[in-house]
Structures are given as structure tokens and as C-alpha cells.
Amino acid sequence: MDSMRGWPLWAVMVVLAVAFGGFWYLSTFVTMPADVPVGIRVAASAVSGTAFGVLFGFWIGRQRRGVGPAGRQRALGRAIRRGELPADADPAQWRQALEHYQQQYRRQRWFGPVVFVLAIVLEVSLAVTGRPVFWFAAAIFLVFLVVTLVQTPRVLRNTAAMLVELDRRDATDTR
């Protein structure tokens, strides 16, 4: 969602709803019996997409408020990836944003692997007992697990280093 950083919340909700609704519609050809009418598939996809878009849209809005004003700057995402604090970073705004991301990724350090391992177990059990297409979903969750295991420690290191740099700048400014 980094590319949607400056978008209004309603637009994010619409994009999420359409994307998830489209995915849900395509998935009904695998998960529903073949004799289910297209109208029911479309209705189920519209309801699912709308619910997903609204719920996750509000969640994204809550996350944006937690990040604060620095969250609207593209430089924040770049800084978190690289671990380099920009020279013109506003200390108060950036501290709020970095502490928010640090807290979020600390939770993700244990919560992410648990969720993805459980999802992999579910998908593998579905693939073994029935439809082999669930192997694809298991593979996707495996990729998510690997990305989480690699990205989370790196983001925690980068945010900690930038918070130390902010402390150093604050100490230098007060002298």
C-alpha cells in the first residue's frame, strides 16, 4: 500500500473492494460447484469485495493516523527500507512514525510466522484432501512467510538505527 500513501481513504476502499471482489469471483470457479449460476457468483463476489474493502480500508485509515504526518511522505518508506534518515526529517513527526513502525513490526515478528504457518497447514490439508489448486495457495503463503522472516528483522534494525540517529540529532541541537 506504499504506492497509495497519498490517496484518500474512500479511494483505497474502492480499490481494495474491486481487487478482492475480482479475486473472489475468480476463486468461485475453484471453490463452488460448477452448476452455481453466474449471478450468485457475482453477488457473492460483490458482497465479499465490499466487506473486505470497507473493513481493511478502515484498518488502513487507523494505521495512517498512527503513523502521523510523516506517513504521507514518500521518503519515510524509502528511509525504512534503506535505514537512512533524511537530513530534513522533522524529529517529532519522524519519531512518531518510526516508533509506530517499530511497534508494528515487533508484533509481526511473532504474529506473522504463526499466521502464515497456520495458513500453510490449512492449505496443504485442503490440497491433500481434495483440490490440488490449494498447493498454489500454500506456495503463496510460504512466500509470505519467507518475506516476513527476512523483512521484519531488517525493518526493526533500520527503525532502531534511525531512532538512535534522531536521538543524536536532538542531543546535538540542544547544545
TIDREN-93532 format. One record per residue (C-alpha): x, y, z. Coordinates in steps of 0.5 Angstrom, whole numbers, plus 500, padded with zeros to 3 digits. Each point is the difference from the previous one (the first is absolute). Example, Ala and Ser with C-alpha at 12.3 -4.5 7.8 and 13.67 -1.06 7.14 Angstrom:
<rs>
525491516 502507498 
</rs>
This chain:
<rs>
500500500 506505500 498502493 493502503 503504505 497507498 493497498 494502503 497494505 494499495 504499494 504495504 494496502 497500493 507497497 500495505 493498499 501500493 506496500 498495506 493499496 503498494 505495503 494497504 496500493 505496497 501496506 493497500 502496494 504496504 496500507 493500497 497494497 499501492 493501500 499506504 498506496 504506498 495505503 501496507 508500499 500508498 495501506 505496505 506504497 497507501 498499507 507497502 503505496 496506503 501497507 508499499 501507497 496503506 503496506 507501497 499507498 498502507 506496502 505504496 497506502 501498507 507498498 501507497 498504506 505496504 506502495 498507501 502506495 507497498 496494497 498504494 507501498 503495495 506501503 498496506 499493496 507502497 503501506 497494504 503495494 507503500 501502507 502507499 497506503 499506495 503507502 494504500 496495504 495503506 503497506 493500503 496497494 505495498 501498508 492498500 500497493 507495502 497498507 493498496 504496495 505497506 494498504 496497494 506496498 501498507 493497500 502497493 506497502 496494503 493501498 502500492 503493500 494497505 495502495 504498494 502493502 492499502 498502493 505496497 498494504 493501498 501501493 504494500 495496503 495502495 504498495 502493502 492499502 497503493 502505495 508501498 499507499 501501507 507499499 500506497 498504506 504496504 506502496 498508500 499499508 507497500 503506496 496505505 504496506 507501497 499507498 497501507 506497503 505504496 497506500 498501508 507500503 502505494 495505502 501499507 507501499 499506496 495504504 504499506 506503497 496506497 497501507 507500503 502505495 494504502 503500507 507502498 497506496 496502506 506500504 504504495 494505499 499501508 508502500 
</rs>
